[in-house]
Amino acid sequence: MATVIESISSAAPEAWSAFAEAALAQGDLVTAALLLDSHDAAHAAQPDLVLLASRVLRLRGHYPDARAALERALERHPDHAGLLVERARLACAQRDAQDALDWFERAWAQTGEFAAWAPEWLDLLIQSGRHETALAVAQTHAGRAQDDADAWFWLGYVQQLNQQHAAALNAYHRCAGLAPNRPMLRSNLAALYLDQRDYAAAKTQLDLALKADPGNALAWANLSVLWLKRGDPAAARIAAERALALNPRHAIAWQGYSNALKELQDWTAATEAIERACALEPQHASYRWSLAMLQLVRGDYANGWTHHEARWQGSPELRTVQLNWSAPRLADQDVAGKTVLVWSEQGYGDVLQFARFVPAFAQRVREAGGEVAYCTFPNLLPLVSRSLAGRVEQIAPSLPQAIPPHDYQLPLGSLPLALDVSLDALSGYAPPYLKADAAQTARWRNRCASAGARLKVGLVWSGSRTHQRNAHRSVPPSALARALAGIEQVQAYNLQVEATRAELEAIGRGGLALIDHTKAFKTFDETAAFVSQLDLVITVCTSIAHLAGALNVPTWVLLDVNPHWVWLTDRDDSPWYPSMRLYRQPAFGAWQPVLQRLGRDLRARAAACETAPDAAGTT
């Protein structure tokens, strides 16, 4: 080797540098490094030589030397795009994502073109949650490079992540027209069809991808997702196992494997699988979010709350939410004389669940010399204002024009982390922490007086229609009706806001007489008043469950095998809501055993109340 290096080194700089670059392109790092070291290329005057030398130093793990070489060269050539890109790559190697993004942006400003390095930048932007910037870059390139299949592929990918499904489909089709066999195209199309719940189209794309390449691990991973969405977790597990057999370092497949195992209630293996994904791609927020869900459902709040902070980039429902607060997020700043804004996030159920923590947080800030302003959704404002009155300095609707002046801000879902909430500590935040309007409650009690001595039972059979798991967590209304029909000591009331005509007709065909007052429920305050005078609420996992629990109304919650993390696992009570009883599916999709037990328990409850009316307030 030494003789070869000596003979090449005696050639002109253009020759030996070209030889070194060719060697590196072929994976011969040793030859390239020996040549560059023999000429001290890291200190060369030519920027392209320094670029090559710094790249080799980075690949060898000599990060300080690579950085020093680049900084010297950039002092003389601050606009050299190649040096700027290599500086970004060095930051990536050192896992400094923000520094890498800054250097990529400087390189983009110099070139304005979608060069070979742009996918690295786009991928980093996506992993860092900078979807708007990624979209702007991809759109700019696709507009300039109409005949570049990769440009259309990346545009489609970024649009897909931004939930712009129609635009993404168009971009993928443009890519397919230019390069129909482009790697990952069919897998991404399949994923897009999965997002749109067009499972037949997704299956077609995956079949084509696997026919062309049976060893395509990503296609197998997407097939796992497809089987899970079709309600077959056993098949999903097998497809994920095939993906991992092909590529044990495939983080997406580990996540899919974890998701299948959750539906099969193998919580330990599911956690281990998502931990593998996190270890492979620690910056990937989706994997950390999945880990948080598993840690929280298993009661590991010490770690779960920390990973819960990945929700803004990791949760499919939240990753497109724009967090445009001008005030800094509260960390460990001095709050003396300052106002901290706590703001509601996610859905109604999340706010109803986490509102319990606002007074304790406000007290902590007050003891440090500051105060708290709490903004909540307008539909919850009357209920929350009454319930937290006197314990929080300001309560306002979460409307731009109504947000109080503040110095720091913190999302509501981060209060458990700030307060170091553990399972054991939940007893200190126990319901009832929400208070219904007494006058409204009395009016509803009078209006429902026709129930007489019968148990007044409110029913909810579906969560939000747009929730990604609603098909799994919802109970067929006809099956629910058949389970509860014929109990003379019970009067059932509809709590399913916006119930469809078909659902109400199914309830009737199931033999259950249902009184419906939901048209009078304009806000959660009115709903809370109605719920407060009921004897029992029977509901799936949705906001009504949290409302009834927060009011301390006896509540029976029907849960699928992979429930929201708040319900934990392997128990029929809830430390969050002591008035609750949990009814869990024994296996995926198995509602019948749940409904059989529910019917037996309601009959027993009604019979007990008939003989001992004062027992109606127990769970």
Secondary structure, 3 states (H helix, E strand, C coil): CHHHHHHHHCCCHHHHHHHHHHHHHCCCHHHHHHHHHHCCHHHCCCHHHHHHHHHHHHHCCCHHHHHHHHHHHHHHCCCCHHHHHHHHHHHHHCCCHHHHHHHHHHHHHHHCCCCCCHHHHHHHHHHCCCHHHHHHHHHHHHHHCCCCHHHHHHHHHHHHHCCCHHHHHHHHHHHHHHCCCCCCHHHHHHHHHHHCCCHHHHHHHHHHHHHHCCCCHHHHHHHHHHHHHCCCHHHHHHHHHHHHHHCCCCHHHHHHHHHHHHHCCCHHHHHHHHHHHHHHCCCCHHHHHHHHHHHHHCCCHHHHHHHHCCHHHHCCCCCCCCCCCCCCECCCCCCCCCEEEEECCCCHHHHHHHHHHHHHHHHHHHHCCCEEEEEECHHHHHHHHHHHCCCCCEEEECCHHHCCCCCEEEEHHHHHHHHCCCCHHHHHHCCCCCCCCHHHHHHHHHHCHHHCCCEEEEEECCCCCCCCCHHHHCCCHHHHHHHHCCCCCEEEEECCCCCCHHHHHHHHHCCCCEEECHHHCCCHHHHHHHHHCCCEEEEECCHHHHHHHHCCCCEEEEECCCCCHHHCCCCCCCCCCCCEEEEECCCCCCCHHHHHHHHHHHHHHHHHHHHCHHHHHCC
